[in-house]
């Protein structure tokens, strides 16, 4: 938290007259296509509910927390000039903190050490950006999260799954953005720790290099995004084929699919049904 923000917070405690504690919010309520992202809508609704309850309970009396509609910006999961302008506008309105973000790539842009908010001494509070890349306090000193870090949780979940279902090996699909790279790094380290070989890996660009458009999210509504991510899953699966050529199809050779792709995970899982009409593909059970 920058010194400017600390001074403002201290002033709330010593002033006797009512002060409006103004917040800004970067929403994740829409996918880049414009279709609703229910999880992002829920996060904004929860934030508004918390503010209303705090004010109603007079926890900060005589001060009140406000989140004006004019200080809520919908980022649509993308980092553009519009996001930067919105952050400058929030800083100009002297918000105490900016909440939200949702996507790791958006929160990175909001909370970077050389960004608008940190320069103004304004912290970023995120309840949804879980990537381990955000664990770096030197790069993101003004970021505070109420959600877990993938660097802490992914290893525990992976170890539990592996010990429970005992797959022979794993394949990994990852997006090339910050979330995907961070998730892939955690998965790779965890697989080494548990002694499970990674036999297939594929990644896909989360940003179209020609148009700058986000790719791979909102697969439930976009056939193009589904096919795009499915192609990466198929590449990872194909890369694992040679590892099984020498195995008897009757042996226990279940294959674990790991996805470090954020919202695109729905595409990766749905793609498995395209590989076969059964739960086994080429004698391998996909988990």
Protein Blocks (a to p, Z undefined) as FASTA:
>chain_A
ZZklmmmmmmmmmpmbdcddddddddfkbcfkopacfklmmmmmmmmmmmmmmmmnommo
cbdcdddfklccceklpacfklmmmmmmmmmnopabdeejjpaklmmmmmpmkbmklmno
pacddfkbmbfklmpmklmmmbccfbdcfklmmmmmmmmmmmmnopabdcddddfbfklm
mmmmmmmmmmmmnopacfbdcdddfbdfklopaehiakllmmklmmmmmmmmmmmmmmmm
mmmmmpcfkbccbdcddddehjmlmmmmmmmmmmpmbfbeghiacZZ
